[in-house]
Amino acid sequence: MSQYRCSLALSVAFFIFGLFLPVSATPPAGWPAPANLGIGSSPTFRNSPDGDLTLTFERDEQLFQSHFEASGSWSTPVLSATATSAAGFRATDPDGVSFLACTKEDGSICVSPPSETVVAGPGKIRSDILHFSIDGSGTKHLLYARTQEYDTGSDYSGSDVFYRKQVGNVWADEIPVASGLSISRTFQLPGISVTSQGRVHLCSYRDIYHGAGEGQFTRERCPIQDFSMPARIAADANDTLHFVYQSFAEDAPYDQDRLKYVSKGPAGWGQPEVVGIQYAERIPDLTITPAGELFIAWEDPDGNILVTHRLP
């Protein structure tokens, strides 16, 4: 009997001790242990037309950049700019010509070369570029938001999102994408993906918008309950959507403060997978290469930039 009581006491002790063990941040099977690029924030992937993949992030109010090498590792981050403020959004066409989209003081949006006003500044409405890219056919894609001027946060009614594309030398009429979105320069930015075929996808909280570049955008509601902001999206050539998001749901038994990945293919939504741990207010990023490799980058609770990748 004494041996039984001793065994029972040990079992209870281990159980109670286990309740206070820290939750492991080790990724599940299928997600390799992440590479640590050191202290930083706001990681952003860039895919160049020649296949070069880089990751840019902020550190000490400066921009650093790391390249994904043929060996499968990330290069030592090097200083790429002495200020984090960006002059605009740059994109390169299939011929290697670089274009710049930027917002002027009057609220208009210009693209150069040549310097042309694509979106006029409409008085007391602020225009902000959300995305500018060029697909494999040379078509330019511009997504932007318009926000009415307001005095306090309580007066903010949300931002309206629009889309324009340029085929050849002609900019098509703008297409309304969404209205009343909560957008800020900190962490409430929508996730946007434009595929090499010119298909456009945008996600904000649990709302997902799809457009083929023609006509109206369609809206879809994500069925995953803890799908929350900040979320990023990438679409592959087979129209499978890939998401990385911060798990959050009030009054629900979900993994709080977990970075998760989920996909949606022709057969529907997959099961969410835990990738890592991060602060809820930080924006992760993901990208998918032409070879099908999926990369995810995020900032961990200690302020380090972590990167992991796998074949989907």
C-alpha positions in Angstrom: 0.0 0.0 0.0 2.8 2.4 0.9 4.4 1.7 -2.5 1.1 2.5 -4.2 0.8 5.8 -2.3 4.3 6.7 -3.2 3.7 6.1 -6.9 0.4 8.0 -6.7 2.1 11.0 -5.0 4.9 11.0 -7.7 2.3 10.9 -10.5 0.4 13.9 -8.9 3.6 15.8 -8.4 4.7 15.3 -12.0 1.2 16.3 -13.2 1.3 19.6 -11.2 4.8 20.3 -12.3 3.9 19.8 -15.9 1.1 22.4 -15.6 3.8 25.1 -15.0 6.2 24.0 -17.7 6.7 26.5 -20.5 5.0 25.8 -23.8 7.5 24.6 -26.4 7.9 26.9 -29.4 9.3 24.0 -31.5 7.5 23.7 -34.8 5.5 20.5 -35.5 6.6 17.9 -38.0 6.9 19.4 -41.4 8.1 22.8 -40.3 11.9 22.8 -39.8 13.4 24.6 -36.9 13.6 28.3 -37.9 16.8 30.2 -38.7 17.5 33.1 -36.3 18.7 36.2 -38.1 19.1 38.2 -34.9 17.3 41.2 -33.4 14.8 42.9 -35.8 11.2 43.7 -36.6 8.8 44.0 -39.6 10.3 41.2 -41.8 9.3 41.5 -45.5 10.2 39.0 -48.3 11.2 40.1 -51.8 11.3 37.8 -54.9 13.2 39.2 -57.8 12.6 38.2 -61.4 15.9 36.3 -61.5 14.8 34.1 -58.6 16.8 35.8 -55.8 14.9 35.7 -52.5 15.7 38.3 -49.9 14.3 39.2 -46.5 14.4 42.8 -45.4 13.7 43.9 -41.7 14.2 46.8 -39.4 16.9 47.0 -36.7 17.8 50.2 -34.7 15.8 52.3 -37.1 17.8 51.0 -40.1 17.0 48.4 -42.8 18.9 45.2 -43.0 18.8 42.5 -45.7 19.5 38.8 -45.9 19.7 36.5 -49.0 18.5 32.9 -49.2 21.6 31.1 -50.6 21.9 28.0 -52.8 23.1 26.1 -49.8 19.7 26.4 -48.1 20.8 28.9 -45.5 20.4 32.7 -45.0 23.3 35.0 -45.4 24.5 37.2 -42.6 22.2 40.3 -42.5 23.8 43.5 -43.9 22.8 47.1 -43.7 20.8 48.1 -46.8 19.5 51.5 -45.8 20.1 54.0 -43.0 16.5 54.9 -42.6 13.4 52.8 -42.4 11.1 55.3 -44.2 10.4 54.1 -47.7 10.2 56.6 -50.6 7.6 54.4 -52.3 6.9 50.9 -53.7 9.3 49.5 -56.3 8.6 46.7 -58.7 10.6 45.3 -61.7 9.1 44.1 -64.9 10.1 40.9 -66.8 12.6 43.0 -68.8 14.4 44.2 -65.7 13.0 47.7 -65.8 12.4 49.2 -62.4 9.2 51.3 -61.6 8.3 53.4 -58.6 4.9 54.1 -57.2 4.7 56.8 -54.6 2.1 59.1 -52.8 2.5 62.9 -53.1 1.7 65.5 -50.5 -1.6 66.3 -52.3 -2.8 62.7 -51.9 -2.2 61.7 -55.5 -0.4 58.5 -56.5 2.2 58.6 -59.2 4.0 55.8 -61.1 7.3 56.5 -62.9 8.8 56.2 -65.4 7.2 58.0 -67.0 6.0 60.2 -64.2 2.2 59.9 -64.4 -0.6 60.5 -62.0 -2.6 57.2 -61.6 -4.8 58.3 -58.7 -5.7 61.9 -58.3 -5.7 63.5 -54.8 -9.4 64.0 -54.0 -9.3 66.9 -51.5 -9.8 65.9 -47.9 -9.2 62.2 -48.5 -5.8 60.6 -47.8 -4.5 58.0 -50.3 -2.1 55.3 -49.2 -0.5 52.7 -51.4 -1.0 49.2 -50.1 0.6 47.2 -52.9 2.4 47.7 -56.2 3.7 44.8 -58.3 4.3 43.7 -61.9 3.3 40.1 -62.9 4.9 37.8 -65.4 3.2 39.3 -68.4 4.3 42.8 -67.5 0.9 44.0 -66.2 1.2 46.5 -63.3 -1.1 46.0 -60.3 -1.9 48.8 -57.8 -3.9 48.5 -54.6 -4.5 51.6 -52.6 -6.7 52.9 -49.8 -8.6 56.1 -49.4 -9.3 57.5 -45.9 -11.5 60.5 -45.0 -9.7 63.0 -42.9 -10.7 62.7 -39.2 -9.8 64.5 -35.9 -9.8 61.6 -33.4 -9.7 57.8 -33.5 -13.5 57.7 -32.7 -14.1 59.6 -35.9 -12.3 57.0 -38.1 -14.9 55.3 -40.3 -12.5 52.9 -41.9 -10.7 53.0 -45.3 -11.9 52.1 -48.7 -9.7 49.9 -50.9 -9.5 50.1 -54.7 -7.6 48.4 -57.4 -6.2 49.5 -60.8 -4.1 47.7 -63.4 -2.1 48.8 -66.4 -1.9 46.6 -69.5 0.5 48.0 -72.1 0.4 51.8 -71.5 -3.3 52.0 -70.5 -4.5 52.2 -66.9 -7.9 50.5 -66.5 -10.7 52.1 -64.5 -10.4 51.6 -60.7 -12.4 48.7 -59.2 -13.8 48.9 -55.6 -12.4 46.0 -53.5 -13.6 46.6 -50.0 -15.0 49.4 -47.8 -14.6 50.4 -44.2 -11.5 48.3 -43.5 -9.4 49.1 -40.4 -6.0 50.1 -41.8 -3.1 51.7 -40.0 0.7 51.9 -40.6 1.4 49.7 -37.6 -0.2 46.4 -37.6 -3.7 46.6 -39.2 -2.5 46.2 -42.8 -4.3 43.8 -45.1 -2.5 40.8 -46.5 -2.2 41.1 -50.3 -1.0 38.6 -53.0 -0.8 39.1 -56.7 0.1 35.9 -58.6 2.3 35.8 -61.7 -0.9 35.2 -63.7 -2.4 38.4 -62.3 -4.9 37.0 -59.9 -5.4 39.3 -56.8 -6.2 38.2 -53.3 -6.6 40.3 -50.2 -7.3 39.4 -46.6 -8.3 41.5 -43.6 -9.2 39.8 -40.4 -11.5 36.9 -41.5 -12.6 38.6 -44.8 -10.9 37.4 -47.9 -11.4 39.2 -51.3 -10.6 37.6 -54.7 -10.3 39.2 -58.1 -9.0 38.0 -61.5 -8.2 41.6 -62.4 -11.5 42.0 -64.3 -14.9 43.1 -63.0 -15.8 43.0 -59.4 -14.0 41.4 -56.5 -15.7 38.6 -54.5 -15.7 38.4 -50.7 -15.3 35.2 -48.7 -15.5 34.7 -45.0 -12.8 32.5 -43.5 -14.5 29.7 -41.4 -11.5 29.3 -39.0 -12.6 30.8 -35.7 -9.2 32.0 -34.4 -8.1 33.4 -37.8 -7.3 36.9 -36.9 -5.0 39.8 -37.7 -2.3 40.3 -38.5 -2.5 37.8 -41.4 -0.5 37.4 -44.6 -1.5 35.6 -47.8 0.3 34.0 -50.7 -1.2 32.2 -53.7 0.6 29.7 -55.9 0.2 28.9 -59.6 -2.5 26.3 -58.8 -4.7 28.9 -57.0 -4.0 27.3 -53.6 -4.0 30.0 -50.9 -1.5 30.0 -48.1 -2.0 32.0 -44.9 0.1 32.8 -41.9 -1.8 34.5 -39.0 -1.9 35.3 -35.3 -4.2 33.0 -33.5 -6.7 35.0 -31.4 -10.3 34.4 -30.4 -12.0 36.0 -27.4 -13.6 33.6 -24.9 -12.6 30.6 -26.9 -10.2 27.7 -26.1 -7.7 28.5 -28.9 -3.9 28.7 -28.8 -3.5 32.4 -27.9 -0.4 34.2 -29.2 0.5 31.4 -31.6 1.7 31.9 -35.1 -0.3 29.5 -37.3 -0.3 28.4 -41.0 -3.3 27.2 -42.9 -4.1 26.7 -46.6 -7.1 26.6 -48.9 -7.0 24.5 -52.0 -9.5 23.0 -54.5 -10.7 20.6 -51.8 -11.3 23.3 -49.2 -9.6 24.5 -46.1 -6.8 22.5 -44.4 -6.1 22.1 -40.7 -4.2 25.0 -39.0 -0.7 24.2 -37.9 1.3 26.0 -35.2 4.5 27.5 -36.6 5.8 29.5 -33.7 5.1 32.1 -31.0 5.1 35.9 -31.5 3.6 39.0 -30.1 0.1 39.7 -31.2 0.9 43.2 -32.6 3.7 42.1 -34.8 3.2 41.4 -38.6 4.6 38.2 -40.0 5.3 37.6 -43.6 5.2 34.7 -46.1 6.1 34.1 -49.7 6.1 31.2 -52.1 8.8 30.7 -54.7 8.3 29.5 -58.3 9.7 26.2 -57.2 6.9 25.9 -54.6 8.9 26.5 -51.5 6.9 28.3 -48.8 8.8 30.7 -46.5 7.5 32.2 -43.3 9.2 35.0 -41.2 8.2 36.5 -37.9 9.5 38.2 -34.8 9.6 36.1 -31.6 8.9 37.3 -28.1 12.6 38.1 -27.6 12.7 40.4 -30.7 14.6 38.0 -33.0 13.7 37.5 -36.7 13.0 33.8 -37.3 12.6 32.2 -40.7 11.4 28.7 -41.7 10.4 27.1 -45.0 9.2 23.9 -46.6 7.8 22.5 -49.8 3.9 22.6 -49.7 
